[in-house]
Amino acid sequence: MSQLFVYHSSQPMQAVKVLNHFEDISSTLAAVGVHFAQWQAKQPLTAASSAEDIVAAYADDIADLKQGQGYDCVEVISMDEAHPEKAELRAKWLDEQVSSADESLCFVSGRALLSFHIDQHVYAVLCAKGALLTLPAGIRHWFDMGERPRFTALRLFNQSKASEVQFTGEKLAQQYPTLDEML
């Protein structure tokens, strides 16, 4: 089950709100322009499922999102603790960044923490299986897969704008709990 932790920027270690119910998470995020939904695979998936199998299991949802958001690319991201670059990738993704395009992530398995900073609040979504988040362009965000990562996710985006991610250089993400601290 996914969870949402909302922090005021003046108190980065003390959540002012913790939400566990889909409707509460969805409405809270919608109020700040972030879409949260729940996707269900149309066929069983296992750890041995290929990227093609994963995309096929979510084909209808992917098609709807591509049409509605104008995305032209979908990729499967999979990470586990045996990945040779896990530490480098974690460090990179933990840096606050801004994308010039909307982006959607659907978590197929495992867990990860996607956080974003809007006005005076930080929203940290502990994403579990089926969680879909769509971040509008321009939102400062960071991603934590933990020291011992284990997740698979679908990433949908507009390929022509995918490389337009800029790191802010701010160290805000370091002030908030990591995935490992939340579990």
Rosetta silent file (secondary structure, phi, psi, omega in degrees, C-alpha in Angstrom):
SEQUENCE: MSQLFVYHSSQPMQAVKVLNHFEDISSTLAAVGVHFAQWQAKQPLTAASSAEDIVAAYADDIADLKQGQGYDCVEVISMDEAHPEKAELRAKWLDEQVSSADESLCFVSGRALLSFHIDQHVYAVLCAKGALLTLPAGIRHWFDMGERPRFTALRLFNQSKASEVQFTGEKLAQQYPTLDEML
SCORE:     score description
SCORE:     0.000 S_00000001
   1 L     0.000  134.644  177.684    0.000    0.000    0.000 S_00000001
   2 L   -76.754  155.488  176.963    1.270    3.449   -0.905 S_00000001
   3 E  -136.571  153.294  175.618    1.537    6.219    1.683 S_00000001
   4 E  -121.328  128.371  175.292    1.850    9.995    1.504 S_00000001
   5 E  -114.285  125.841  179.562    3.907   12.004    3.984 S_00000001
   6 E  -112.415  127.588 -178.947    3.478   15.780    3.883 S_00000001
   7 E  -118.623  143.283  167.477    6.132   17.975    5.491 S_00000001
   8 E   -84.040  140.301 -174.971    6.237   21.713    6.033 S_00000001
   9 L   -61.686  -17.261  177.862    9.561   22.973    4.760 S_00000001
  10 L   -82.104  -12.698 -179.638   10.348   24.449    8.193 S_00000001
  11 L  -135.283   76.442 -172.774   10.186   20.971    9.829 S_00000001
  12 L   -68.868  -14.677 -178.845   11.783   18.439    7.492 S_00000001
  13 L  -104.967    0.678 -177.403   11.870   15.534    9.954 S_00000001
  14 L  -125.929  105.817  178.542    8.287   15.820   11.244 S_00000001
  15 E   -65.999  136.010  176.700    5.439   14.992    8.863 S_00000001
  16 E   -89.100  -14.468  179.618    2.413   17.224    9.368 S_00000001
  17 E  -153.631  135.650  174.388    0.195   14.697    7.603 S_00000001
  18 E  -128.559  121.569 -176.803    0.446   10.953    6.889 S_00000001
  19 E  -118.796  138.111 -177.351   -2.140    9.448    4.555 S_00000001
  20 L  -119.694  -13.436 -176.240   -2.749    5.753    3.857 S_00000001
  21 L   -98.066  138.236 -176.871   -6.004    5.651    1.881 S_00000001
  22 H   -50.924  -50.423 -176.090   -6.045    5.958   -1.901 S_00000001
  23 H   -61.092  -39.499  179.444   -8.777    8.610   -1.992 S_00000001
  24 H   -67.533  -43.692  179.027   -6.997   10.786    0.584 S_00000001
  25 H   -63.472  -48.209 -177.773   -3.652   10.528   -1.190 S_00000001
  26 H   -59.656  -46.787 -177.607   -5.219   11.188   -4.583 S_00000001
  27 H   -70.551  -36.608  178.053   -7.201   14.256   -3.486 S_00000001
  28 H   -64.614  -43.551  179.524   -4.295   15.767   -1.528 S_00000001
  29 H   -71.647  -36.777  178.213   -1.953   15.423   -4.489 S_00000001
  30 H   -60.176  -34.143 -179.528   -4.579   16.621   -6.980 S_00000001
  31 L   -63.236  -21.177  178.212   -4.854   19.849   -4.975 S_00000001
  32 L  -112.078   14.293  173.396   -1.214   20.601   -5.899 S_00000001
  33 L    86.694   12.605  179.186   -1.483   19.409   -9.505 S_00000001
  34 L  -105.833  130.124 -179.751   -0.032   15.909   -9.141 S_00000001
  35 E   -90.497  131.895  176.589   -2.028   12.960  -10.461 S_00000001
  36 E  -128.545  128.680  179.231   -2.089    9.767   -8.379 S_00000001
  37 E  -141.847  175.672  178.092   -3.845    6.612   -9.534 S_00000001
  38 E  -123.529  124.118  176.727   -3.718    2.875   -9.046 S_00000001
  39 L  -106.858  147.527  178.167   -3.009    0.539  -11.973 S_00000001
  40 L  -123.839  127.337  177.212   -3.638   -3.200  -12.023 S_00000001
  41 L   -62.182  140.707 -178.498   -1.752   -5.531  -14.383 S_00000001
  42 L   -84.764   -6.898  176.517   -4.084   -7.332  -16.793 S_00000001
  43 L  -146.504  154.211 -178.439   -2.014  -10.516  -16.582 S_00000001
  44 L   -62.886  140.599  176.543    0.129  -12.086  -13.869 S_00000001
  45 L  -122.872  149.777  177.217    3.735  -10.901  -13.666 S_00000001
  46 L  -128.938  176.466  177.506    6.705  -12.489  -11.933 S_00000001
  47 L   -62.868  -23.075  179.909   10.283  -11.475  -11.211 S_00000001
  48 L   -89.332   -1.067 -179.120   11.211  -13.275  -14.444 S_00000001
  49 L   -63.781  138.106  179.077    8.765  -11.265  -16.596 S_00000001
  50 L   -78.656  168.402  176.079   10.425   -9.476  -19.494 S_00000001
  51 H   -60.134  -38.300  178.816   10.040   -5.779  -20.243 S_00000001
  52 H   -63.573  -41.847  178.014    7.753   -6.740  -23.122 S_00000001
  53 H   -62.157  -41.398 -178.807    5.561   -8.817  -20.758 S_00000001
  54 H   -65.424  -46.530  179.301    5.323   -5.888  -18.328 S_00000001
  55 H   -62.459  -40.908  179.117    4.353   -3.404  -21.038 S_00000001
  56 H   -63.820  -36.433 -178.808    1.775   -5.872  -22.390 S_00000001
  57 H   -67.161  -23.207  179.972    0.252   -6.337  -18.922 S_00000001
  58 L  -115.987   17.850 -171.056   -0.418   -2.585  -18.702 S_00000001
  59 H   -54.583  -45.255 -178.206   -1.026   -1.967  -22.436 S_00000001
  60 H   -64.992  -45.325  178.895   -4.530   -0.459  -22.122 S_00000001
  61 H   -64.049  -40.780  179.162   -3.535    1.921  -19.309 S_00000001
  62 H   -62.058  -45.912  179.901   -0.350    2.884  -21.157 S_00000001
  63 H   -60.163  -42.854  178.731   -2.297    3.624  -24.347 S_00000001
  64 H   -62.325  -43.808 -178.665   -4.777    5.799  -22.441 S_00000001
  65 H   -69.318  -40.251  177.288   -2.005    7.744  -20.718 S_00000001
  66 H   -60.029  -44.206 -179.081   -0.018    8.168  -23.930 S_00000001
  67 H   -66.963  -43.166 -177.321   -3.063    9.546  -25.695 S_00000001
  68 H   -72.862  -32.954 -175.089   -4.059   11.839  -22.813 S_00000001
  69 H  -104.174  -10.504 -178.030   -0.579   13.158  -22.008 S_00000001
  70 L    77.680   18.230  177.524    1.038   13.086  -25.446 S_00000001
  71 L   -68.835  146.456  176.342    3.762   10.696  -24.324 S_00000001
  72 L  -123.429    5.645 -176.701    5.628    8.901  -27.075 S_00000001
  73 E  -142.563  140.536  172.444    7.915    6.683  -25.020 S_00000001
  74 E  -133.897  137.004  176.717    7.577    4.021  -22.341 S_00000001
  75 E  -135.850  155.041  176.266   10.459    2.235  -20.655 S_00000001
  76 E  -103.861  125.426  177.436   10.789   -0.373  -17.940 S_00000001
  77 E  -109.903  126.530  179.923   13.171    0.474  -15.124 S_00000001
  78 E  -133.044  134.547 -176.308   14.228   -2.390  -12.908 S_00000001
  79 E  -142.250  136.393  172.560   16.633   -2.226  -10.012 S_00000001
  80 E  -140.768  176.002 -173.510   17.796   -4.675   -7.379 S_00000001
  81 L   -70.791   -9.139  176.770   20.650   -4.847   -4.912 S_00000001
  82 L   -86.993   -7.714 -178.051   22.835   -6.792   -7.365 S_00000001
  83 L   -62.285  128.276 -175.083   22.865   -3.890   -9.855 S_00000001
  84 L   -66.849  -20.364 -178.101   26.504   -2.787  -10.267 S_00000001
  85 L  -112.053   21.257 -174.564   25.665    0.939  -10.370 S_00000001
  86 H   -59.613  -41.543 -178.060   23.029    1.055   -7.633 S_00000001
  87 H   -66.825  -43.028 -179.843   24.991    3.421   -5.361 S_00000001
  88 H   -66.153  -43.393  179.471   25.825    5.862   -8.173 S_00000001
  89 H   -65.655  -40.996  178.179   22.265    5.867   -9.505 S_00000001
  90 H   -60.494  -46.774 -179.026   20.809    6.349   -6.036 S_00000001
  91 H   -60.490  -41.174  179.435   23.104    9.312   -5.386 S_00000001
  92 H   -65.001  -47.713 -176.381   22.159   10.875   -8.730 S_00000001
  93 H   -70.911  -21.165  177.593   18.403   10.393   -8.273 S_00000001
  94 L   -77.067  -12.172  175.952   18.549   11.767   -4.707 S_00000001
  95 L   -77.663  135.128  179.455   19.650   15.139   -6.081 S_00000001
  96 L   -62.823  135.056 -177.725   16.770   17.553   -6.522 S_00000001
  97 E  -140.446  163.948  177.855   15.896   17.978  -10.184 S_00000001
  98 E  -133.462  133.971  177.423   13.371   19.658  -12.460 S_00000001
  99 E  -106.015  145.750  178.648   12.085   18.282  -15.734 S_00000001
 100 L   -86.069    1.945 -179.946   10.846   20.440  -18.583 S_00000001
 101 L  -134.622  155.148  172.412    8.210   17.809  -19.441 S_00000001
 102 L   -63.344  152.184  179.034    5.497   15.906  -17.630 S_00000001
 103 E  -147.224  141.981  177.116    6.510   12.411  -16.551 S_00000001
 104 E  -122.351  141.694  175.819    4.583    9.421  -15.222 S_00000001
 105 E  -127.759  130.629  173.535    5.850    6.490  -13.167 S_00000001
 106 E  -119.400  125.042 -178.454    3.910    3.301  -12.435 S_00000001
 107 E   -88.295  115.895 -176.853    5.390    0.915   -9.889 S_00000001
 108 E   -82.493  -37.480  178.047    5.033   -2.672  -11.074 S_00000001
 109 E  -158.168  164.894  177.929    6.686   -4.215   -8.020 S_00000001
 110 E    75.877 -160.876 -178.127    8.747   -3.307   -4.987 S_00000001
 111 L  -142.510  153.603  173.845    8.899    0.093   -3.299 S_00000001
 112 E  -159.742  165.469 -178.316   10.520    3.474   -3.765 S_00000001
 113 E  -117.808  117.950  176.851   10.114    7.002   -2.424 S_00000001
 114 E  -110.692  120.823 -176.931    9.284    9.851   -4.800 S_00000001
 115 E  -120.595  148.023  177.664    9.400   13.281   -3.195 S_00000001
 116 E  -147.294  153.114 -172.987    8.609   16.707   -4.564 S_00000001
 117 E  -114.262  117.782  178.143    8.702   20.275   -3.294 S_00000001
 118 E  -131.159  120.916 -178.482    5.775   22.607   -3.956 S_00000001
 119 L    53.853 -123.076 -176.237    5.574   25.997   -2.238 S_00000001
 120 L   -95.212   12.577 -176.502    6.134   25.494    1.508 S_00000001
 121 E  -128.289  150.934  170.890    5.588   21.712    1.516 S_00000001
 122 E  -114.411  130.343  179.505    7.410   18.543    0.598 S_00000001
 123 E  -110.652  118.604  179.775    5.270   15.582   -0.456 S_00000001
 124 E  -113.059  115.271 -178.269    6.935   12.187   -0.078 S_00000001
 125 E  -103.548  114.695  173.079    5.048    9.322   -1.696 S_00000001
 126 E   -80.869  100.860 -172.464    6.057    5.857   -0.579 S_00000001
 127 E   -87.221  127.757  177.242    5.134    4.134   -3.825 S_00000001
 128 L  -116.613  179.735 -177.840    4.064    0.489   -3.739 S_00000001
 129 L   -48.950  128.051  176.651    2.865   -1.914   -6.423 S_00000001
 130 L    91.706  -13.894 -178.539    0.353   -0.305   -8.787 S_00000001
 131 E   -67.903  129.771  175.959    0.985    3.305   -7.748 S_00000001
 132 E  -119.547  125.984  176.881    0.968    5.710  -10.690 S_00000001
 133 E  -122.785  133.914  173.864    2.240    9.263  -10.253 S_00000001
 134 E  -117.998  115.530  178.941    2.230   11.961  -12.897 S_00000001
 135 E   -98.625  123.913  175.640    4.453   14.928  -12.128 S_00000001
 136 L   -67.657  155.145  176.378    3.854   18.062  -14.176 S_00000001
 137 L   -54.765  144.800  173.898    6.825   19.796  -15.765 S_00000001
 138 L    90.988   -5.766  179.512    8.665   22.195  -13.497 S_00000001
 139 L   -84.499  128.017  176.671    8.122   20.418  -10.164 S_00000001
 140 E   -71.371  128.366 -176.566   11.275   20.030   -8.098 S_00000001
 141 E  -150.814  166.130  173.886   11.599   16.364   -7.174 S_00000001
 142 E  -150.708  164.960 -171.369   13.932   13.553   -6.153 S_00000001
 143 E  -135.892  131.936  178.023   13.743    9.786   -6.009 S_00000001
 144 E  -124.316  121.905  178.465   15.055    7.315   -3.426 S_00000001
 145 L  -100.129   -0.716  178.481   15.278    3.613   -4.130 S_00000001
 146 L    83.968  167.360 -179.855   17.023    2.831   -0.827 S_00000001
 147 L   -70.657  -28.154  178.322   20.378    1.265   -0.058 S_00000001
 148 L  -121.635   75.421 -172.359   19.064   -2.180   -1.016 S_00000001
 149 L   -65.443  149.170  173.359   16.820   -1.390   -3.996 S_00000001
 150 E  -160.631   93.174  176.903   14.133   -3.717   -5.285 S_00000001
 151 E  -158.172  157.285  170.098   11.615   -2.264   -7.680 S_00000001
 152 E  -131.693  135.222 -178.413   10.346   -2.349  -11.238 S_00000001
 153 E  -141.765  152.884  169.749    8.558    0.653  -12.719 S_00000001
 154 E   -96.367  135.529  176.702    7.150    1.884  -15.984 S_00000001
 155 E  -120.232  124.505  178.275    8.261    5.374  -16.981 S_00000001
 156 E  -116.345  136.576 -176.479    6.248    7.294  -19.550 S_00000001
 157 E  -163.143  173.451  174.359    7.470   10.550  -21.055 S_00000001
 158 L   -94.297  112.840 -173.308    7.879   12.583  -24.210 S_00000001
 159 H   -56.720  -35.710 -177.657   11.172   11.411  -25.681 S_00000001
 160 H   -67.640  -18.617  179.942   11.982   14.723  -27.329 S_00000001
 161 H  -111.618    0.025 -173.527   11.974   16.423  -23.908 S_00000001
 162 L   -61.627  -31.899 -176.701   13.392   13.579  -21.798 S_00000001
 163 L   -83.157   -0.641 -176.439   16.932   14.934  -21.768 S_00000001
 164 L   -91.206   45.582  175.991   15.804   18.309  -20.485 S_00000001
 165 E   -96.738  131.778  179.031   16.233   17.432  -16.808 S_00000001
 166 E  -121.709  133.918  175.742   18.164   19.964  -14.778 S_00000001
 167 E   -83.811  136.455 -173.877   19.602   19.428  -11.336 S_00000001
 168 L   -79.703  -22.752 -175.990   18.896   22.365   -9.045 S_00000001
 169 L    82.573   -6.059  178.645   22.070   22.079   -6.967 S_00000001
 170 L   -76.768  149.281 -179.523   19.928   22.477   -3.826 S_00000001
 171 L  -104.087   23.417 -177.454   20.506   20.065   -0.945 S_00000001
 172 H   -56.537  -42.663 -176.508   16.869   20.069    0.193 S_00000001
 173 H   -57.930  -31.758 -178.185   16.447   16.308   -0.341 S_00000001
 174 H   -69.076  -14.585 -178.599   19.165   15.573    2.227 S_00000001
 175 H   -85.846  -12.211 -173.480   17.034   17.168    4.972 S_00000001
 176 L  -108.321  155.840 -179.725   14.148   14.675    4.627 S_00000001
 177 L   -58.263  143.778  176.394   13.837   11.012    5.640 S_00000001
 178 L   -87.808  172.606  176.937   15.082    8.464    3.123 S_00000001
 179 H   -56.687  -45.566 -178.691   13.246    5.339    2.054 S_00000001
 180 H   -63.338  -33.130  178.372   15.275    3.249    4.498 S_00000001
 181 H   -73.158  -23.581 -178.865   14.405    5.593    7.370 S_00000001
 182 H   -85.106  -24.921 -176.802   10.690    5.300    6.580 S_00000001
 183 L   -86.379    0.000    0.000   10.561    1.516    6.482 S_00000001
